[in-house]
Each structure stands twice: as structure tokens, then as C-alpha cells.
Amino acid sequence: MTVALAIEGLHKGFAGRQVLDGFSLQVRRGEVMGLLGPNGCGKSTVLNIVCQLLQADAGQVQLMGQPLAQLGAGARARVGLCAQDCALYPDLLPQENLHFFGRLHGLSAVQRYARVNELMDSFGLGPHAATRVGRLSGGWQQRLHLAVALMHRPELLILDEPTAAVDVAARLELWRLIEGLRDSGTTILMTSHQLAEAERLCSRVALMQSGRVAALGTVPELLARVPGQAVAKLQSRDNATTMRRAQSHGWVVLQRAGQLSCLLPRHLSLREVVDALDGPEVSAVSVQAVTLEDAYLELVGDDVVIG
């Protein structure tokens, strides 16, 4: 498969602190690549370098086989950015925002009007055509923000936590829109703190730690690296006793934020887990399938929990 974005050996430091330490990643054409990691691991720094908003200290980025440094300002015409902060003009109407950014990208009047009509329709913005952006809800503003990022038909779409500041209903609607872009073959590099978002949207996921990729793969591939088929989460009045009982069955036991998690070698019912632990110390038990959070904690570490 053709590589759309190739990042090799990026280094970037701020005030003596190394944020990126040899970061490397390849994004294939037509896939959604997710970057997951704790705050400060370098996710947004990677995106800013790809968008030429920051200069790397070392390393190379290639876009569609061409070095970013050689493309110069022309690279920005090939990349669309939907950042965390909504870069819209609140006093303008949705279509006026689209026209403005279309002019910035050099689209002709004919191109702009056709593209604005297309995006207003596909993003369901028509009912809000007479509403100034500042009066739209956060979810509708973010929907327009995504449309603006697509105005010039970029070859690579960058999404920096696209649903971080919206409610649940708006998040689900934005997921539907991003799924539509993915299914149409749009190449997307996105960051997220929503693990369910990454599981649903991403073709592959890169787990970051300390400025580099610690693990990479599809969600099923990452889940397969967890030494368990299910997770039992426990609340206990005596963690030491409960841990000994769980370990006597060969279960891997982890302690996170005061709660015990047991990686089970096979799917067990709630009754089977309770019977195996057999004691008054356990006050609550839940059993669930292994998730991307478990993969993250297993492959990257449990010093920081993202979510």
C-alpha cells in the first residue's frame, strides 16, 4: 500500500526538555492512523511539525513521497488541519467561513461556490446557514471546523482531538462524519484521548511514550498482545489477600488507582470469578472483554492512565 506520510527520526526539544526522541511512523494512503498517549508525550508536537507550524530539531518528514522541507509553503495546500482550538470567525455565517478559508487556499470563485455548497450539504449545515457561527453549539462549530479543514480537498487530514470539547451526542455525530471520510478513502492522522474513539475510527493505532512510538498495530493486533482474554476489575477491603488468591489461579494481577485488575486466561462468568476468590474481602466485581486501555497499560505502562 502507498505510504502517504513517512516520518523518520524526529527530535524536538523545548527549554531543555526532549519532547520527541526519534519519533518514526508511516501512514498509509487511505487509512486512519491514531496517536494515543498521555499528555506531554509529543502527539500534538508531531502534528504541528507535519503541518509546518513547528520546525523539528532533527529528522525528516515526507508527504506523498516528497520531503516536506522541499515542498515549502506548497505542503500546506496538501494538508488539512482541524486543531483542538476551533479556528472560525464567530461573526460570520458558516458558508462565509468556508468561502474565507477557500480564498486563503487559492480556490477560484467557481471552485469555492461549488465546494461550499457540497460541504454545507454533506455536513448537514444547511439549516444553520443563517446563524452566525458564534451562536452555534460546540458540536456544530466543530462540524463546521472539520468542513473548513476539507475545503481545499487535502491529501492528508490532521485531526487533533476532534471531539474533545463536545457533548456525547455531538461526538457520535462527528464519529459518523469521520467514518464517512475514512470509508471514502481520506487519509487521516488523528490524536485522541478517547479510547473508544480510537477503537471505532482508526485503521491502526500508534501508542506513544516519551516522544516515540512504543507499540503499533491494528486494534485486534494490540489486544492480542495482552496476556488475557478478559479482565476482572475488583474492589477489595484487603488487596494483599485478594491478590494472593487471584495469583494462585495463575491470573496476572495489576493494581491501578487503588483498584485490582485481573487478566483472565479465558472468559469467566461473574460467578466463576467470585467463587475463585471466595472471601468476604471482595466488595465489587465486574468482568469485561480486554480493551484498548488494557493494551495501552500493558504495552506502554501504567504510570499514566489515559482516557
Secondary structure, DSSP 8 states (H G I E B T S, - for coil): --EEEEEEEEEEEETTEEEEEEEEEEEETT-EEEEE--TTSSHHHHHHHHTTSS--SEEEEEETTEEHHHHGGGGGGGEEEE-SS----TTS-HHHHHHHHHHHTT--HHHHHHHHHHHHHHTT-GGGTTS-GGGS-HHHHHHHHHHHHTTT--SEEEEESTTTTS-HHHHHHHHHHHHHHHHTT-EEEEE-S-HHHHHHH-SEEEEEETTEEEEEE-HHHHHTTSS-SEEEEEEES-HHHHHHHHHHTT-EEEEETTEEEEEESS---HHHHHHHH-STTEEEEEEEE--HHHHHHHHT-SSS---
